[in-house]
Amino acid sequence: MLSTLLAATESDSSRFVDLDVPLRAWLGLIVSIFTLLGIDLYRHRHALAPSTGEALRESMAWVTCGLLFSAVIAIGFGSQAFGEYISGYLIEKSLSVDNVFVWAMLFASSSIQGARPRTLTSSGSHERYRAHAAHSNARQ
């Protein structure tokens, strides 16, 4: 039975919407992502611990961005594409909330408090990017 569930057939892929996304939509998405990334990096350029209210407002702003994008998907590509996007968004959101609890438990068990967790996770991300860039350059 497990092999039946894991096996992908052509009929399975026909249940998903087939999108023809124009180049201008891809460019708009890329510009939007870099703009939002720039805003986030600018807002968090200092390692300060946010207040609960500030964290809640920022989380609501990011969720609003995701829901506004779902409206763009619904208007531009129809209800089936909207349904697929919002399903994926909700799954990813639930997984990210799960990761927040894992990080909170790791930081609590290590007695890391204040702004230090943000500094540690940011520097860890930067180190991963540097390692990836060094590995990519070495292959060329």
Stockholm file with secondary structure:
# STOCKHOLM 1.0

chainA/1-140         MLSTLLAATESDSSRFVDLDVPLRAWLGLIVSIFTLLGIDLYRHRHALAPSTGEALRESMAWVTCGLLFSAVIAIGFGSQAFGEYISGYLIEKSLSVDNVFVWAMLFASSSIQGARPRTLTSSGSHERYRAHAAHSNARQ
#=GR chainA/1-140 SS CHHHHHCCCHHHHTTSCCCCCCHHHHHHHHHHHHHHHHHHHHHTSSCCCCCHHHHHHHHHHHHHHHHHHHHHHHHHHCHHHHHHHHHHHHHHHHHHHHHHHHHHHHHHHTTCCTTHHHHHHHHHHHHHHHHHHHHHHHHC
#=GC SS_cons         CHHHHHCCCHHHHTTSCCCCCCHHHHHHHHHHHHHHHHHHHHHTSSCCCCCHHHHHHHHHHHHHHHHHHHHHHHHHHCHHHHHHHHHHHHHHHHHHHHHHHHHHHHHHHTTCCTTHHHHHHHHHHHHHHHHHHHHHHHHC
//
